[in-house]
Amino acid sequence: MQYLECHLHIHIVSSRPKQTNQASQLSARHNGRTAIPPPAPPALMCPVLPALMCPVVNGSALLPLHDAAVDLHPIVLLPGNGCSQLDAELTEHYEPSPWAPASCGGAAAAGKGKGRRRWFRLWKNSTALGDPAVALCYADQLRVVYDRAVADYRNVARVWTRVVSFGTTRGFGSDDDPSDPESLRVSQQAEALGRISYKEGENLFGAPYDSRYVAAPPGMPAMAFDAYTADLRCLVEHASRKNGGKPVIPVTHSKGSLMAAEFLTRSATPRFVKHLVMVSTGAGGIVVAMQSLAASAYAAPGSLARTERSYGTVFAALPSPNVFGGAPLVVTRRRNYSAHDISEFLPVVRFSGEEVKLYRTRALPVNSGLRAPRVTMTAVYGASVPTPEQLVYWDGDFSKAPEVSIWRASRSMATQLPRLLPLLLFLPFFHIAASTSPSGLHPVVLLPDTTCSQLEARLTDAYVPPSPQCAAHHKDHDGRWFRLWKNTTELDDPAVAPCVADQLRLVFDHVAGDYRNVPGVETRVLDFGSTRGFLADEPANRNRCMGRLVEALEELGYRDGENLFGAPYDFRQSPVALGQPCRAFSRYRQRLRALVEHASRANGDRPVVLVSHSEGGYFALEFLNRSPLPWRRRHIKHFVMASTGAGGFVRFMEVVASCVSDVSPLARVRRSVPSKFTPLPSPKVFDRDTPLVVTRDKNYTAHDMPAFLAAAGLPEFEVTLYETRELPMAMNFRAPVVPTTCINGIGVPTAEKLVYWDGNFGEAPEIVYGDGDGLVNSASILALDTVIGDDPMQQYYKSIKIAGMYHAGVISDGVALERLISEILRESFVQDSKKVDYRRVAQL
């Protein structure tokens, strides 16, 4: 393995110049001191700390840096996952699990004889774990359970545990196995630290932790983590005081880095910390963790793999959507799973609904919320090592080992750093423009993807609940406005979800010729005018709902409500053909026009940059095309449309077909809303000779859409609504006649043909893949160049196609954000070019 920053020891131990042995001895004699000999070998980090290991590979590369330990900043080591030792004590009433031998109550620990209890080594006890007679006992005693009463993880009943030797490095590794990799490296690591005069308990300390527990989001109970951070805070302060008030250098490895980062970001003032050194830690988990979870589902009861599924840390290493975006990490014949789909992947590998909810509410916010620790920091990691990037279970059998797509580490964990670097390099230049002339930024109005906008509802006396259970739920709201979408808590509750779905659905009013809420339900979009109206509460949805884009814009000087605005919309509705009634879209157009005018006035009459993503592009485009041309030219500086094609996408035909036979509450909502037709493939783009759906008896092209909808089971009047309200809109997709940039991903496997050979549209189809962004087909993306770019009235048009970029990645991936932000700020840079060399920025 190639290590980076192998000279790191020079930086982390002293701010003074390096001295030779002879110089050190002279200095010692001059000051009347004797050089401190190397300390006794301590058990250090596991696996070996690269920054300290690299110089001692040849046994002589590391020379003493100081003549006395008093000159060194104290170091606190936090080891990797599984390296901290645990002791356990069993109470007299401990009862082993049914799959564990009855003798586990006393034989395994050899400590309950004659009513006596004592502490014994639970982890890492290699001798016991290698003995089939007692291994099941240890696996049972290592388990943790989620206690619903306190909403936190704890040990199994009547098992007490404690970390061994907190404050020293003796709590790392294994005592009883000479071949243990961590133990074998102890002497090398001790020699490395001894050469630079570190001594256990004086200026070298260890902070082992219970690897089964991890931080929870702020506000959630996490007793084990809270106790650990309290102990760690005391240790850091003690180490500093013991060394003349010198601040401490935490040196961390793997999961220890995440523990340290959470500790520092939750500390009021990290003034006792000089420098954080994080080794072998990524910002967003690892792909191989998904393979481990899949394999553990089929492990034998009582095996260590099954025990680890109970840990509070079971989800801690899963890939974060913030880092991995929409790239498929697990591939099967039926479907792929990205980091955004882990909630759907977990049930497939036998996690319960409660466990999936714990992932979403406890693990995911922490995985996605890694923040800067607010201290000087160095990150050290390996590179150029083959690393799993994609797991292929083609037949969907997760009990078998997958085919693994191996890439260099620079394409997995490390790939994300280069992807983020361009954005980070842009930020200083953008800050120059923003800070030099904050009023020079054009105001920005954002339109998000479908389902990102949040809805509130109020129930009147006219509302008739569909069941007694829903009637009771109705009384809870008592005429007040409440969150209808997205209310994850209620949607995940089988007892309440049908009530929420009933209040979400729409009905078609044949008298008015328009869709409306069910009688007695009033709805409104939350926080129109602000980005808070669509910044999803769940971290997993923030990427898809412009969360990272908003964060990046705020870094550049944009402020919500001042020069940054949001235009959420009722995603159940959709623009319709001219002449057809649509009160919801008419009202939205009025509000959006007023918002654009307000944003312009509030920013010195500067015209607005309109930015949309996915379905938001349909709303923005139709809004522009129905606004008078002089108004557009006065108020719109630039329209940036991300991840929207000119003619829908094939995959949505599967969505429409499946919702007819799906009996779930949300499927009932999908069936009722007109927006279910908006992304269907348009005859304007997909030609008459290209079958999109294939069956034994008949194929369907985009020109056969009414026949397909009827065959999928939609009632005749809904097919008519598609033909009269939605199809004319799709055929009228046209240039907005304002400066426009379209940004799309391309080069990603995308559903191009759906095969329902037996004609059963309730079953999942076989999928033939072509090109696109993973959702929108390349035909729809390329048609933008013709439909908009070739329009003689469209004076400025630019198309940016990013190879290998997924649909949601255009507004969340580092490389795509770089391009997107540069387009948003293009006009500001052009008008402020004397202050910022835009060509230099563009080259970065």
Secondary structure, 3 states (H helix, E strand, C coil): CEECCCCHHHHHHCCCCCCCHHHHHHHHHHCCCCCCCCCCCCCCCCCCCHHHHHHHCCCCCCCCCCCCHHHCCCEEEECCCCCECEEEEECCCCCCCCCCCHHHHCCCCCCCHHHCCCCEEEECCHHHHCCHHHHHHHHHHHCEEEECCCCEEEECCCEEEEECCCCCHHHECCCCCCCCHHHHHHHHHHHHHHHCCCCECCCEEECCCCCCCCCCCCCCCCHHHHHHHHHHHHHHHHHHHHCCCCCEEEEEECHHHHHHHHHHHCCCCCCCECCEEEECCCCCCCCHHHHHHHHHCCCCCCCHHHHHCCCCCCCCCCCCHHHHCCCEEEECCCCEEEHHHHHHHHHHCCCCHHHHHHHHHHHHHHHHCCCCCCCCEEEECEECCEEEEEEECCCCCCCCCCEEEEEEHHHCHHHHHHHHHHHHHHHHHHHHHHHHCHHHCCCEEEECCCCCCCEEEEECCCCCCCCHHHHHHHHHHCCCCEEEECCHHHHCCCCCHHHHHHHHCEEEECCCCEEEECCCEEEEECCCCCHHHCCCCCHHHHCCCCHHHHHHHHHCCCCECCCEEECCCCCCCCCCCCCCCCHHHHHHHHHHHHHHHHHHHHCCCCCEEEEEECCHHHHHHHHHHCCCHHHHHHHEEEEEEECCCCCCCCHHHHHHHHHHHCCCHHHHHHHHCHHHCCCCCCCCCCCCCCCCEECCCCEECHHHHHHHHHHCCCCHHHHHHHHHHHHHHHHCCCCCCCCEEEEEEECECEEEEEECCCCCCCCCCEEEEECEECCCEHHHHHHHHHHCCCCCCCCCEEEEEEECCCCHHHHCCHHHHHHHHHHHCHHHHHHCCCCCCHHHHHHC
